[in-house]
Amino acid sequence: MRWLLTGLLLCAGAAAAAAPADNVVEAHGPADGGAPAWSITTTAPAGWTKDCCTYASAIGVNYVLYQGEWTGKPDRVMVLNVWPAKLSSLDDELQDDRKHYLQTDPAGKVGDFPISNAHMPCKGVMYTGSDHVDDVVVFCDPGKSAGIRYSWSMTIGQGDPKTQAVVDAFKQVVEKSSYTKYVPPPSAVKKAAEH
């Protein structure tokens, strides 16, 4: 009996270890042209709400992370955007974004946002807007075979007393982000075949 109880406890522990943690973020999308289906994973900061399919879908992005109730305002909302790679390099993506930003806000300022992602090259920029709103954007390139690029971005009101904590949380999300080719679980493939 003792061996049976020990075995059940070991099985329960293994099942708990295999279950995804509540703070795991996984966004995935279908193949698009030459780009295979993709998955971007990271870790959500404690106390942040994860959303792939309600608010993110409504505003046309792949994923959002936010604190408290959804307000529909961009302030302190981390946004993941994924797109098929069209420009030749990460530098070109960054340059194109800077150009568009300064066309929208010619009095805005552009600064570097240092970032270190162990999984792939990422480059960040901090926009200081003349509208008293800052935008931080980080572009990542999982490699040519992925066929995609993605960005994490967030808007922060200038003078926000929580700026440093929110920027640190944002940096954590970006630095822990990783890419894999997405392979749907067998149950999802079976459901799709039944429709």
GROMACS elastic network, one bead per residue, 0.5 to 0.9 nm:
[ bonds ]
;  ai    aj funct       b0    kb
    1     4     6  0.50878   500
    1     5     6  0.62648   500
    1     6     6  0.86130   500
    2     5     6  0.51471   500
    2     6     6  0.61291   500
    2     7     6  0.85548   500
    3     6     6  0.50303   500
    3     7     6  0.60180   500
    3     8     6  0.85707   500
    4     7     6  0.50495   500
    4     8     6  0.61781   500
    4     9     6  0.86282   500
    5     8     6  0.51144   500
    5     9     6  0.61967   500
    5    10     6  0.86306   500
    6     9     6  0.51326   500
    6    10     6  0.61795   500
    6    11     6  0.86549   500
    7    10     6  0.50948   500
    7    11     6  0.61694   500
    7    12     6  0.85862   500
    8    11     6  0.50953   500
    8    12     6  0.60866   500
    8    13     6  0.85340   500
    9    12     6  0.50835   500
    9    13     6  0.60975   500
    9    14     6  0.86047   500
   10    13     6  0.50761   500
   10    14     6  0.61745   500
   10    15     6  0.86200   500
   11    14     6  0.51040   500
   11    15     6  0.61457   500
   11    16     6  0.85991   500
   12    15     6  0.51160   500
   12    16     6  0.61730   500
   12    17     6  0.86103   500
   13    16     6  0.51264   500
   13    17     6  0.61597   500
   13    18     6  0.86468   500
   14    17     6  0.50391   500
   14    18     6  0.61592   500
   14    19     6  0.87264   500
   15    18     6  0.50858   500
   15    19     6  0.62837   500
   16    19     6  0.52740   500
   16    20     6  0.84462   500
   17    20     6  0.78251   500
   17    21     6  0.86601   500
   18    21     6  0.88110   500
   20    23     6  0.82976   500
   20    24     6  0.67382   500
   21    24     6  0.55372   500
   22    25     6  0.84162   500
   22    44     6  0.85869   500
   23    42     6  0.85162   500
   23    43     6  0.55445   500
   23    45     6  0.70038   500
   23    46     6  0.71455   500
   23    48     6  0.85475   500
   23    50     6  0.82269   500
   24    41     6  0.71588   500
   24    42     6  0.61236   500
   24    44     6  0.61784   500
   24    50     6  0.88889   500
   25    40     6  0.79474   500
   25    41     6  0.53251   500
   25    42     6  0.51642   500
   25    43     6  0.55989   500
   25    44     6  0.62197   500
   25    50     6  0.70503   500
   25    51     6  0.88462   500
   25    63     6  0.87783   500
   26    39     6  0.66342   500
   26    40     6  0.57453   500
   26    42     6  0.68088   500
   26    43     6  0.87402   500
   26    52     6  0.85142   500
   26    63     6  0.86743   500
   27    38     6  0.82623   500
   27    39     6  0.55793   500
   27    40     6  0.52637   500
   27    41     6  0.64293   500
   27    52     6  0.68298   500
   27    62     6  0.66991   500
   27    63     6  0.65322   500
   27    80     6  0.86464   500
   28    37     6  0.73265   500
   28    38     6  0.54009   500
   28    40     6  0.62620   500
   28    41     6  0.85801   500
   28    62     6  0.79707   500
   28   181     6  0.89239   500
   28   182     6  0.66316   500
   29    32     6  0.86929   500
   29    36     6  0.89189   500
   29    37     6  0.56029   500
   29    38     6  0.54111   500
   29    39     6  0.66234   500
   29    62     6  0.82828   500
   29    82     6  0.85597   500
   29   182     6  0.75570   500
   30    35     6  0.86566   500
   30    36     6  0.70806   500
   30    38     6  0.66084   500
   30   182     6  0.79885   500
   31    34     6  0.74484   500
   31    35     6  0.54953   500
   31    38     6  0.71481   500
   31   182     6  0.88799   500
   32    35     6  0.51365   500
   32    36     6  0.65255   500
   32    37     6  0.72336   500
   32    84     6  0.71025   500
   32   147     6  0.85842   500
   33    36     6  0.78486   500
   33    84     6  0.82274   500
   33   147     6  0.87646   500
   34    84     6  0.85705   500
   34   145     6  0.88343   500
   34   146     6  0.87733   500
   34   147     6  0.65157   500
   35    38     6  0.80911   500
   35    84     6  0.67400   500
   35    85     6  0.84226   500
   35   145     6  0.74670   500
   35   146     6  0.59113   500
   35   148     6  0.64663   500
   36   145     6  0.83207   500
   36   146     6  0.65353   500
   36   147     6  0.70465   500
   36   148     6  0.86797   500
   36   181     6  0.65727   500
   36   182     6  0.77065   500
   37   146     6  0.85495   500
   37   180     6  0.88070   500
   37   181     6  0.57861   500
   37   182     6  0.50477   500
   37   183     6  0.73263   500
   38   146     6  0.75124   500
   38   148     6  0.82645   500
   38   179     6  0.71269   500
   38   180     6  0.60249   500
   38   183     6  0.80981   500
   39   178     6  0.81716   500
   39   179     6  0.56886   500
   39   180     6  0.52731   500
   39   181     6  0.59186   500
   39   182     6  0.50500   500
   39   183     6  0.85505   500
   40    82     6  0.89723   500
   40   150     6  0.89195   500
   40   177     6  0.65800   500
   40   178     6  0.55825   500
   40   180     6  0.66759   500
   40   181     6  0.88247   500
   40   182     6  0.87610   500
   41   176     6  0.78977   500
   41   177     6  0.54633   500
   41   178     6  0.53794   500
   41   179     6  0.65827   500
   41   180     6  0.83065   500
   42   172     6  0.87748   500
   42   173     6  0.59911   500
   42   174     6  0.74987   500
   42   175     6  0.82764   500
   42   176     6  0.51919   500
   42   178     6  0.64702   500
   43   172     6  0.78569   500
   43   173     6  0.59325   500
   43   174     6  0.89651   500
   43   176     6  0.65325   500
   43   177     6  0.75303   500
   44    47     6  0.82714   500
   44    48     6  0.64309   500
   44    49     6  0.79637   500
   44    50     6  0.73040   500
   44    65     6  0.73888   500
   44   169     6  0.83505   500
   44   172     6  0.83645   500
   44   173     6  0.63220   500
   45    48     6  0.57623   500
   45    49     6  0.88484   500
   45    65     6  0.88912   500
   45   169     6  0.61332   500
   45   170     6  0.83812   500
   45   172     6  0.77171   500
   45   173     6  0.73371   500
   46    49     6  0.87232   500
   47    66     6  0.86557   500
   47    67     6  0.65712   500
   47    68     6  0.81622   500
   48    65     6  0.60656   500
   48    66     6  0.52850   500
   48    68     6  0.74820   500
   49    64     6  0.81486   500
   49    65     6  0.54346   500
   49    66     6  0.52235   500
   49    67     6  0.59118   500
   49    68     6  0.74435   500
   49    69     6  0.86981   500
   50    63     6  0.76191   500
   50    64     6  0.62366   500
   50    66     6  0.69788   500
   51    54     6  0.64710   500
   51    55     6  0.66348   500
   51    56     6  0.62199   500
   51    57     6  0.87331   500
   51    62     6  0.88716   500
   51    63     6  0.58110   500
   51    64     6  0.53149   500
   51    65     6  0.62962   500
   51    66     6  0.83864   500
   52    55     6  0.72739   500
   52    56     6  0.53725   500
   52    57     6  0.66605   500
   52    61     6  0.83324   500
   52    62     6  0.61636   500
   52    64     6  0.64822   500
   52    65     6  0.88419   500
   53    56     6  0.57679   500
   53    57     6  0.51215   500
   53    58     6  0.79007   500
   53    62     6  0.81317   500
   53    63     6  0.76295   500
   54    57     6  0.54381   500
   54    58     6  0.61889   500
   54    59     6  0.89105   500
   55    59     6  0.62943   500
   55    60     6  0.85433   500
   55    61     6  0.87087   500
   55    63     6  0.84070   500
   55    64     6  0.75293   500
   55    70     6  0.80391   500
   55    72     6  0.81731   500
   56    59     6  0.54356   500
   56    60     6  0.61320   500
   56    61     6  0.51658   500
   56    62     6  0.59657   500
   56    63     6  0.51914   500
   56    64     6  0.55931   500
   56    65     6  0.89933   500
   56    79     6  0.80721   500
   56    80     6  0.87914   500
   57    60     6  0.50236   500
   57    61     6  0.59328   500
   57    62     6  0.67964   500
   57    63     6  0.77652   500
   58    61     6  0.78760   500
   59    72     6  0.89536   500
   60    81     6  0.87448   500
   61    64     6  0.76445   500
   61    79     6  0.70797   500
   61    80     6  0.64329   500
   61    81     6  0.54558   500
   61    82     6  0.78891   500
   62    79     6  0.76273   500
   62    80     6  0.55344   500
   62    81     6  0.54222   500
   62    82     6  0.66904   500
   63    78     6  0.81749   500
   63    79     6  0.59191   500
   63    80     6  0.50243   500
   63    81     6  0.72471   500
   64    77     6  0.65515   500
   64    78     6  0.54333   500
   64    80     6  0.62668   500
   65    76     6  0.86923   500
   65    77     6  0.58013   500
   65    79     6  0.67212   500
   65    80     6  0.87029   500
   66    69     6  0.79450   500
   66    70     6  0.72697   500
   66    76     6  0.66232   500
   66    78     6  0.64345   500
   66    79     6  0.89634   500
   67    70     6  0.77658   500
   67    76     6  0.76973   500
   67    77     6  0.76820   500
   68    71     6  0.88290   500
   70    73     6  0.79285   500
   71    74     6  0.82421   500
   72    75     6  0.88910   500
   73    76     6  0.85352   500
   73    77     6  0.80518   500
   74    77     6  0.54725   500
   74    78     6  0.83763   500
   74    79     6  0.89059   500
   74   154     6  0.73915   500
   74   155     6  0.60042   500
   74   156     6  0.81696   500
   75    78     6  0.87982   500
   75   133     6  0.87311   500
   75   154     6  0.72336   500
   75   155     6  0.50093   500
   75   156     6  0.52865   500
   75   157     6  0.67005   500
   76   154     6  0.60573   500
   76   155     6  0.56701   500
   76   156     6  0.55793   500
   76   157     6  0.82743   500
   76   163     6  0.88795   500
   76   166     6  0.71712   500
   77   153     6  0.81015   500
   77   154     6  0.56045   500
   77   155     6  0.67808   500
   77   156     6  0.84941   500
   78   152     6  0.65967   500
   78   153     6  0.56782   500
   78   155     6  0.78852   500
   78   170     6  0.69768   500
   78   173     6  0.88272   500
   79   151     6  0.78865   500
   79   152     6  0.54011   500
   79   153     6  0.51902   500
   79   154     6  0.62815   500
   80   150     6  0.71000   500
   80   151     6  0.57520   500
   80   153     6  0.67474   500
   81   149     6  0.85526   500
   81   150     6  0.54927   500
   81   151     6  0.53472   500
   81   152     6  0.65966   500
   81   153     6  0.83233   500
   82   148     6  0.68187   500
   82   149     6  0.59529   500
   82   151     6  0.66264   500
   83    86     6  0.85763   500
   83   147     6  0.86575   500
   83   148     6  0.55495   500
   83   149     6  0.57570   500
   83   150     6  0.62563   500
   83   151     6  0.89768   500
   84   146     6  0.88935   500
   84   147     6  0.58474   500
   84   149     6  0.63601   500
   84   150     6  0.86496   500
   85    88     6  0.77581   500
   85    89     6  0.86332   500
   85   141     6  0.86973   500
   85   144     6  0.83312   500
   85   146     6  0.87298   500
   85   147     6  0.55447   500
   85   149     6  0.54572   500
   85   150     6  0.87365   500
   86    89     6  0.86974   500
   86    93     6  0.89667   500
   86   147     6  0.86218   500
   86   148     6  0.83176   500
   86   149     6  0.88191   500
   87    90     6  0.78107   500
   87    92     6  0.62032   500
   87    93     6  0.64374   500
   88    91     6  0.84055   500
   88    92     6  0.65768   500
   88    93     6  0.81906   500
   89    92     6  0.51466   500
   89    93     6  0.65526   500
   89    94     6  0.88402   500
   89   141     6  0.82874   500
   90    93     6  0.50582   500
   90    94     6  0.63179   500
   90    95     6  0.86218   500
   90   121     6  0.81431   500
   90   122     6  0.77250   500
   90   123     6  0.74741   500
   90   139     6  0.70192   500
   90   140     6  0.71272   500
   90   141     6  0.64376   500
   90   149     6  0.82020   500
   91    94     6  0.50984   500
   91    95     6  0.60656   500
   91    96     6  0.85229   500
   91   123     6  0.79275   500
   92    96     6  0.59810   500
   92    97     6  0.85025   500
   93    96     6  0.51975   500
   93    97     6  0.62275   500
   93    98     6  0.86810   500
   93   139     6  0.74359   500
   93   149     6  0.88945   500
   94    97     6  0.51606   500
   94    98     6  0.61808   500
   94    99     6  0.86326   500
   94   123     6  0.75151   500
   94   124     6  0.79996   500
   94   125     6  0.78678   500
   94   138     6  0.85435   500
   94   139     6  0.70328   500
   95    98     6  0.50981   500
   95    99     6  0.61561   500
   95   100     6  0.87264   500
   96    99     6  0.51417   500
   96   100     6  0.63644   500
   96   101     6  0.86768   500
   97   100     6  0.52067   500
   97   101     6  0.61211   500
   97   102     6  0.86676   500
   98   101     6  0.50628   500
   98   102     6  0.61513   500
   98   103     6  0.85176   500
   98   110     6  0.74612   500
   98   125     6  0.83928   500
   98   127     6  0.85396   500
   99   102     6  0.53713   500
   99   103     6  0.61890   500
   99   104     6  0.87304   500
  100   103     6  0.50712   500
  100   104     6  0.62871   500
  100   105     6  0.86297   500
  101   104     6  0.51523   500
  101   105     6  0.60538   500
  101   106     6  0.78609   500
  101   108     6  0.79882   500
  101   110     6  0.88710   500
  101   127     6  0.80260   500
  102   107     6  0.74214   500
  102   108     6  0.64297   500
  102   109     6  0.80286   500
  102   110     6  0.83937   500
  103   106     6  0.56670   500
  104   108     6  0.86980   500
  105   108     6  0.52258   500
  105   109     6  0.86576   500
  105   129     6  0.68556   500
  105   130     6  0.69678   500
  105   131     6  0.84666   500
  106   109     6  0.82793   500
  106   130     6  0.84895   500
  107   129     6  0.73211   500
  107   130     6  0.58661   500
  108   127     6  0.68453   500
  108   128     6  0.55930   500
  108   130     6  0.52285   500
  108   131     6  0.83350   500
  109   126     6  0.82259   500
  109   127     6  0.57368   500
  109   129     6  0.65014   500
  109   130     6  0.80855   500
  110   125     6  0.69024   500
  110   126     6  0.59441   500
  110   128     6  0.64163   500
  110   129     6  0.87530   500
  111   124     6  0.87882   500
  111   125     6  0.57364   500
  111   126     6  0.50778   500
  111   127     6  0.63830   500
  111   128     6  0.79555   500
  112   123     6  0.83594   500
  112   124     6  0.61195   500
  112   126     6  0.58705   500
  112   127     6  0.86877   500
  113   123     6  0.74962   500
  113   126     6  0.55404   500
  113   136     6  0.74359   500
  113   137     6  0.81426   500
  113   138     6  0.78631   500
  114   123     6  0.72898   500
  114   124     6  0.60897   500
  114   125     6  0.78820   500
  115   122     6  0.68831   500
  115   123     6  0.65941   500
  115   124     6  0.63727   500
  115   138     6  0.79817   500
  115   171     6  0.70815   500
  115   174     6  0.79350   500
  115   175     6  0.69347   500
  116   120     6  0.87707   500
  116   121     6  0.79427   500
  116   122     6  0.70461   500
  116   123     6  0.84171   500
  116   171     6  0.87689   500
  116   174     6  0.84246   500
  116   175     6  0.58680   500
  117   120     6  0.59159   500
  117   121     6  0.66313   500
  117   122     6  0.64719   500
  117   140     6  0.87409   500
  117   174     6  0.71224   500
  117   176     6  0.66712   500
  117   177     6  0.73671   500
  117   178     6  0.84480   500
  118   121     6  0.79182   500
  118   175     6  0.72146   500
  118   176     6  0.79276   500
  118   177     6  0.89577   500
  118   178     6  0.87124   500
  119   142     6  0.78345   500
  119   175     6  0.84027   500
  119   176     6  0.81643   500
  119   177     6  0.76141   500
  119   178     6  0.59564   500
  119   179     6  0.79026   500
  120   140     6  0.69019   500
  120   141     6  0.63235   500
  120   142     6  0.55857   500
  120   143     6  0.76753   500
  120   177     6  0.89655   500
  120   178     6  0.76563   500
  120   179     6  0.85564   500
  121   139     6  0.84829   500
  121   140     6  0.58572   500
  121   141     6  0.58073   500
  121   142     6  0.72773   500
  121   143     6  0.86235   500
  122   138     6  0.64960   500
  122   139     6  0.54165   500
  122   141     6  0.64376   500
  122   142     6  0.88627   500
  122   151     6  0.88294   500
  122   174     6  0.86559   500
  122   175     6  0.87118   500
  123   137     6  0.84113   500
  123   138     6  0.54647   500
  123   139     6  0.53669   500
  123   140     6  0.65735   500
  124   136     6  0.72387   500
  124   137     6  0.56246   500
  124   139     6  0.62687   500
  124   140     6  0.87615   500
  125   135     6  0.82528   500
  125   136     6  0.58331   500
  125   137     6  0.54486   500
  125   138     6  0.63511   500
  125   139     6  0.86726   500
  126   134     6  0.69930   500
  126   135     6  0.58381   500
  126   137     6  0.65363   500
  126   138     6  0.87853   500
  127   133     6  0.84024   500
  127   134     6  0.54617   500
  127   135     6  0.50137   500
  127   136     6  0.61702   500
  127   137     6  0.81491   500
  128   131     6  0.84749   500
  128   132     6  0.73338   500
  128   133     6  0.64891   500
  128   135     6  0.66869   500
  128   136     6  0.87413   500
  128   158     6  0.83295   500
  129   132     6  0.55010   500
  129   133     6  0.52177   500
  129   134     6  0.55777   500
  129   135     6  0.76703   500
  129   158     6  0.87881   500
  130   133     6  0.72532   500
  130   134     6  0.88802   500
  131   134     6  0.84868   500
  132   157     6  0.63388   500
  132   158     6  0.52972   500
  132   159     6  0.83928   500
  133   155     6  0.68323   500
  133   156     6  0.58707   500
  133   158     6  0.53059   500
  133   159     6  0.89901   500
  134   154     6  0.83618   500
  134   155     6  0.57006   500
  134   156     6  0.51971   500
  134   157     6  0.60726   500
  134   158     6  0.62456   500
  135   153     6  0.70814   500
  135   154     6  0.57118   500
  135   156     6  0.62843   500
  135   157     6  0.86757   500
  136   152     6  0.82966   500
  136   153     6  0.55253   500
  136   154     6  0.54387   500
  136   155     6  0.64940   500
  136   156     6  0.81305   500
  136   167     6  0.85353   500
  137   151     6  0.66760   500
  137   152     6  0.58673   500
  137   154     6  0.66645   500
  137   155     6  0.88528   500
  138   150     6  0.83582   500
  138   151     6  0.53271   500
  138   152     6  0.53910   500
  138   153     6  0.63084   500
  138   174     6  0.75372   500
  139   149     6  0.72483   500
  139   150     6  0.58245   500
  139   152     6  0.68136   500
  139   153     6  0.86864   500
  140   149     6  0.59198   500
  140   150     6  0.54382   500
  140   151     6  0.60088   500
  140   152     6  0.84116   500
  140   174     6  0.88496   500
  141   144     6  0.80372   500
  141   146     6  0.84925   500
  141   148     6  0.71808   500
  141   150     6  0.68088   500
  141   151     6  0.89277   500
  142   145     6  0.81007   500
  142   146     6  0.61219   500
  142   147     6  0.82037   500
  142   148     6  0.71940   500
  142   149     6  0.66765   500
  142   150     6  0.84024   500
  142   178     6  0.79459   500
  142   179     6  0.62568   500
  142   180     6  0.85298   500
  143   146     6  0.55218   500
  143   147     6  0.71122   500
  143   148     6  0.77788   500
  143   149     6  0.82029   500
  144   147     6  0.54326   500
  144   148     6  0.76965   500
  145   148     6  0.83942   500
  146   149     6  0.81050   500
  146   179     6  0.83693   500
  146   180     6  0.81464   500
  146   181     6  0.73218   500
  151   174     6  0.87176   500
  152   170     6  0.83525   500
  152   173     6  0.84788   500
  152   174     6  0.67031   500
  153   170     6  0.83458   500
  154   167     6  0.86651   500
  154   170     6  0.77404   500
  156   159     6  0.86867   500
  156   160     6  0.71027   500
  156   163     6  0.69629   500
  156   166     6  0.84690   500
  156   167     6  0.87051   500
  157   160     6  0.55418   500
  157   163     6  0.81288   500
  158   161     6  0.88482   500
  158   163     6  0.80992   500
  159   162     6  0.85939   500
  159   163     6  0.75542   500
  160   163     6  0.53571   500
  160   164     6  0.88425   500
  161   164     6  0.78447   500
  161   165     6  0.88625   500
  162   165     6  0.54935   500
  162   166     6  0.60714   500
  162   167     6  0.85325   500
  163   166     6  0.52128   500
  163   167     6  0.59709   500
  163   168     6  0.84842   500
  164   167     6  0.51068   500
  164   168     6  0.60374   500
  164   169     6  0.85791   500
  165   168     6  0.51013   500
  165   169     6  0.62224   500
  165   170     6  0.86354   500
  166   169     6  0.50612   500
  166   170     6  0.61490   500
  166   171     6  0.85952   500
  167   171     6  0.60812   500
  167   172     6  0.85988   500
  168   171     6  0.50629   500
  168   172     6  0.62605   500
  168   173     6  0.88034   500
  169   172     6  0.51045   500
  169   173     6  0.64216   500
  169   174     6  0.88566   500
  170   173     6  0.51820   500
  170   174     6  0.63569   500
  170   175     6  0.86164   500
  171   174     6  0.51867   500
  171   175     6  0.59631   500
  171   176     6  0.84793   500
  172   175     6  0.52107   500
  172   176     6  0.60865   500
  172   177     6  0.85509   500
  173   176     6  0.54125   500
  173   177     6  0.62239   500
  174   177     6  0.51863   500
  174   178     6  0.87032   500
  175   178     6  0.84339   500
  179   182     6  0.88549   500
  180   183     6  0.89226   500
  183   186     6  0.88003   500
  184   187     6  0.80091   500
  184   188     6  0.60408   500
  184   189     6  0.64002   500
  185   188     6  0.54394   500
  185   189     6  0.65985   500
  185   190     6  0.88550   500
  186   189     6  0.51231   500
  186   190     6  0.61478   500
  186   191     6  0.86590   500
  187   190     6  0.50906   500
  187   191     6  0.61958   500
  187   192     6  0.86805   500
  188   191     6  0.51123   500
  188   192     6  0.61921   500
  188   193     6  0.86427   500
  189   192     6  0.51824   500
  189   193     6  0.62576   500
  189   194     6  0.87815   500
  190   193     6  0.51607   500
  190   194     6  0.63622   500
  191   194     6  0.51553   500
  191   195     6  0.67107   500
  192   195     6  0.55013   500
